[in-house]
Amino acid sequence: MADKTKVSMENEKSIQEEEKLTTTEITEKPSSIDTQQQLTNDNNNNNKVSSTETIDNVDKSNSPPQSPQNSVSASLEKQPSSDKTNGSVEKQNENTSPTTTEPPAPAPVHPLVAQLRSQLYQRRHVLDNLEVERSQYKIDSQSMQERLEQMKVKIQQRSEAQQQLETNYREHLQSMRATMDDLDSISSKLKQLKKLIRELADELLEQADPVTATRALRTFWLNLHDCIESMGSPLPLHRMRMLTEKFMMDVLVQNMNLNVFPGLTSLSDDYNDMAFWFEKYDPAFSTRLRQEIALVMVKKNKTSGNEIHKRLHEAVQANWKFLYGGLIKAYPFVYQHDKHEPDTRKHYGAKVQVLVEHSMALGFAMKGQEVDVAAAETRERVQLFDEALMVDEDGQTSGVVDFCVCPPFVVYGSKVYTLEKGRVLCSPSTDNTKDIKEQYNKVDSPVTPITT
């Protein structure tokens, strides 16, 4: 009995020691499992639970067979180990990121809402593109504005440079001219000369004797005697005025001839020979020669007492004498008026001298130009009416020129054009106009300058 009791006590003692060993092993295994799971957690958190289960299975397979008591004890002892393992797994799951749960299925969208959303997305996309384009256009606009300002500056600079060049060129041309005149001022002075002639003719007609005037005017142009007679005897006043203006212009226009220098009549032949020779071989020098002669004569004429001034004064007097003498022949009262009028400024002779001096000054202005400006020759009773060159007294637009009251003044440069139209009186077209036209076509150009 005592032996049984002793044996049972030893068995209980051995069982307690085995339980202690088992408990120690079990407590050590979770720590090793925790260490492995901690390493595994660093690599892949999703494999923590499977790793723990695998380690438990390996321990079970490697454990020796036990008695029923040992198995029961082991099972009882393993329960807290399993709880501990589960606790460590739960603790590790708490340390890891929260478990992802699938989102709930979206509620069904109405087709109209989907369509509106699609349109809104498209509109926003278009708006974004337009905003990009607007930004680019703004940048381009600023760039173009800067370029525009730069171009304006360049245009201004070039305009100023061009104006300076034009000024320098005009000054250069002016330095070679005899007077300050250009083509515009010459045209204005031609109009003024015509006006002065017409005013003087009107004054003469106020006290004219038609019979005496008609008889005198017929003798001024031998080749036009028949044409003048055909207009009546005595002449109507408007025809008398026309012929009086023609007589004064025919005398004065000689001063405006390119090849005539008043005061140098003794050198006219030599100058013409030289000018024609240079015109053939060096036209530019021929023009320059004419300009220089005109310039010298105008400058020297400003100083009284020198030879050129004396010669020009003589030329004015000769021209005045011829013109004044013709007017006295047609209008005898002129001489009596000037003889008894104490104020010389009211003399007809003074008015005639103004016309002569004006025509001479105008002639030097023409000769001083870098282009040829001269009166074009108009062949009376031969030349046909040319609307580009002349105006008819009676407003006719065709016919043969019977009288040239004032010749047309033409510019002979790189382009020939009419500076001032002439005044003519044409006879109506007749059966012999065709023959006259054929004869006219055989002669020189209608804009040939008047010869010396």
Order of alpha helices (4+ residues) and beta strands (2+ residues): alpha-alpha-alpha-alpha-alpha-alpha-alpha-alpha-alpha-alpha-alpha-alpha-alpha-beta-beta-beta-beta-beta-beta-alpha
